[in-house]
Each structure stands twice: as structure tokens, then as C-alpha cells.
Amino acid sequence: MLLLSRHLPSTRTLQCFLAVAQELNFRRAAELMHMSQPPLSRQIRSLEEMLRVRLIERDTQRVSLTEAGEAFRQEAQAILLALDAAVATAKARFHDGKAAAAPLRIGLTSVINPSLMPSLHALVTDPAWTGGRALERAWSRQLVERVRAGELDLAIVGDIAAPGADLALEPLAHEAMIVALPAHHPAAAGEEVDLAALGELPLFWFARADNPAFYDKCERGFRRLGYAPPRRPEPKDFTLLLAAVAAGEGVALCPQSMRATSRIGVAYRALPPAVSRLLSIEVQVVARAQETRGAVLDKLAQLRAALGRS
């Protein structure tokens, strides 16, 4: 279906909105967009008028997203990522009018935000490495099954149990865990938080079925540390999880790369080094055990080189 409408925002407008949503500061957002503040403000105002909804609250003290703004941020980001992938795919598949080989299908666990892992981020955002195709995001367990079924060629996952003789699992790096807690909690006053300082605040935690290996590893660590908080189911959507933490409903343990997702009312704090090591996530890659295709083997070699494994 051909969608023709004058009531759609431009990609420039979406980029301006996402810059403000990321920085929560109009001056920094304008610098990021290489423009001055007045035209940036006009872009945001015209977008809100088009949608007939307020996306951003702004006063002399702070800039924040409304509930509608947070929802639109996710949709706008998905639109631009899809558009970027479509452009990269067209470039990768066709060169001088000739069709190129189909790109490999690569998965990336949704548990890890690669933006704070520079070497990994450089790879997964490079069309030359991804073949111009957006990486497929899902829970590690789901990605493993998709590799097994032949729907993915390889996947970057978190801690998982040995997947069986038909698949090869290789460690690449470790991702430290941090704590997300309500910004008003006394423990947020320091740069580092011991789990004992969280008192009886409930812990938002995932179900064992989502990742038995990592769940069991953490449970052993909790027992060793004497940490036994009340549990609450962890929302699948990270923004919903942060909203619950900001509301003071509990705390969360998450990979340090997830701190790139800011939320008013949430403080990210480091754990003591020994605790962080005990609860760290091992970043791994899974592929078919008898893989012989040169393109897949090359991707595995590049992953090892980027993340320090030879």
C-alpha cells in the first residue's frame, strides 16, 4: 500500500526529537544536530502540533519526556533504524546495478546495549559487517533456537547453558552488572552501592525460564552475598522497568551498558568490584557447530579480534 500524506514528520524532525529525548537538554541536542536552538525548538513545536500531543515538558529547571513522548521516542527510533537498515541493505545488495550475495542473518541479545561497548558497537553498526541488515534483537534463549533452526547464521548472546552438540558456543567478553535504584534512595548518594544497603526494597528479576544458566549463576551469587530481597517480575520492556524503579517500587540489576537509557528518577550505581565480577554477564557468540561457510567464519574471526579474543 502506497502511503501518501502531508501529515507525516520528516526524518530531520524525528532526528531533532530523538536528540532532545537523548540529551534532555536543548543546547546539547542542538549541538548534536549541528544547528542552533531556535530552529530545533521550532522542529519540536511543529511535531507536537502535527501530533496534537505534548511530547516534551520544559521549564527553567529541566527537560523531560511526557508519557506520550516516551512512547513516541521508541516508535521514532524504530522508524529511523528501519530506514537506515533499508538504505544500507540497498547499498550492500546492489553495486553498479549488480545484485550482491544475500547478507548473513545475525542476532544480538536484547539484554545488552552495545552502545557502551565501543568495539562491539563499531561492528554491529557497520553495514560492511552486518551486510546492511539490521541485527535481530531478542532474548538469548530465543536467538539460540533461531540459530538451531537455521533462521539466523550466528547470534551474540549472554550467559547461557551449553546449547548441545549441534551448536558451538564461544565466550567473547564480560559485561559488568550495575544497580538501578530510585534516585531519592539514600544509597544513591554514593558512587558505589553494596547490595546490603538496598534494605528490603524488592528486586525486579527475570524468570528462570528466560535464561536458566544466568539465573542459577546469580542465585548462587546472591546466596554467597546473603542477599535475599523480595522479588517482583521484571517487565519485558526496559523503559517500563525504569518507570517502576523511578516510582520507588523496587530496584533492578542490569548490564552496565544499559545505563545509556536515562530516566528521571533513576540512579545507576556501580557495585563493589568483587560483587560486579560475581554477577557479570559473559558475552558469547553461538553458531552451528559444523559451520564451514567462509562468510560466517570471517564474522566470527572479526568478533574475536574486536572483543580481544584470538
TAVENPE-V524871 format. One record per backbone hydrogen bond with DSSP energy under -1.0 kcal/mol. NH is the residue of the N-H (numbers start at 1). CO is the residue of the C=O. E is the energy in kcal/mol with one decimal. If there is no record, write none. Layout:
NH/CO/E
NH/CO/E
//
This chain:
14/10/-2.1
15/11/-2.5
16/12/-2.2
17/13/-2.4
18/14/-2.6
19/15/-2.0
20/16/-2.0
21/17/-2.7
22/18/-2.1
23/19/-2.5
24/20/-3.2
29/25/-2.3
30/26/-2.4
31/27/-2.1
32/28/-2.4
33/29/-1.8
34/31/-1.0
35/30/-2.5
40/36/-1.2
41/37/-2.9
42/38/-2.2
43/39/-2.0
44/40/-2.0
45/41/-2.6
46/42/-2.7
47/43/-2.0
48/44/-2.4
49/45/-2.2
50/46/-2.2
51/47/-2.4
52/48/-1.7
53/48/-1.4
57/64/-3.1
59/62/-2.1
64/57/-2.5
66/55/-2.3
70/66/-2.4
71/67/-1.9
72/68/-2.5
73/69/-2.3
74/70/-1.6
75/71/-1.6
76/72/-3.2
77/73/-2.5
78/74/-2.0
79/75/-2.2
80/76/-2.3
81/77/-2.4
82/78/-2.3
83/79/-2.4
84/80/-2.7
85/81/-2.4
86/82/-2.3
87/83/-2.4
88/84/-2.5
89/85/-2.7
90/86/-2.1
91/87/-2.1
92/88/-2.5
93/89/-2.8
94/90/-1.6
95/98/-2.2
98/95/-1.6
100/93/-4.7
107/154/-2.0
108/136/-2.6
109/156/-2.6
110/138/-2.1
116/113/-1.1
117/114/-2.2
121/117/-3.0
122/118/-2.4
123/119/-1.2
124/120/-2.7
125/121/-1.3
126/123/-1.7
129/126/-1.6
130/126/-2.5
131/127/-1.6
136/106/-2.3
138/108/-1.0
143/139/-2.1
144/140/-2.4
145/141/-1.7
146/142/-1.7
147/143/-2.1
148/144/-2.4
149/145/-2.0
150/147/-1.3
151/146/-2.3
152/146/-1.3
153/105/-3.1
154/105/-1.3
155/286/-2.0
156/107/-2.7
157/284/-2.9
167/164/-1.4
168/287/-3.3
170/285/-2.4
172/283/-3.3
173/283/-1.6
175/281/-3.4
178/254/-3.0
179/269/-2.5
180/252/-3.2
181/267/-2.5
183/265/-2.6
185/182/-1.9
188/185/-2.0
189/186/-1.7
190/187/-1.1
193/270/-2.9
197/194/-1.8
198/195/-1.7
199/196/-1.2
201/198/-1.8
203/230/-3.2
204/251/-3.0
205/232/-2.5
210/207/-1.6
215/211/-2.5
216/212/-2.6
217/213/-2.0
218/214/-2.5
219/215/-2.5
220/216/-2.2
221/217/-1.8
222/218/-3.0
223/219/-2.3
224/220/-2.1
225/221/-2.0
226/222/-1.0
227/222/-2.5
232/203/-2.3
234/205/-1.8
241/237/-1.8
242/238/-2.4
243/239/-1.8
244/240/-1.9
245/241/-2.1
246/242/-2.8
247/243/-1.5
248/245/-1.9
249/244/-2.3
251/202/-2.7
252/180/-2.2
254/178/-2.4
256/176/-2.7
258/255/-1.9
259/256/-1.5
260/257/-1.3
261/258/-2.0
266/263/-2.1
267/181/-3.0
269/179/-2.5
270/191/-1.5
276/272/-2.8
277/273/-2.4
278/274/-1.7
279/275/-1.9
281/175/-3.1
283/173/-2.9
284/157/-3.1
285/170/-2.4
286/155/-2.7
287/168/-2.0
289/166/-2.3
291/288/-1.6
297/293/-2.2
298/294/-2.4
299/295/-1.7
300/296/-2.2
301/297/-2.0
302/298/-2.2
303/299/-2.0
304/300/-2.3
305/301/-2.2
306/302/-2.4
307/303/-2.2
309/304/-2.9
//
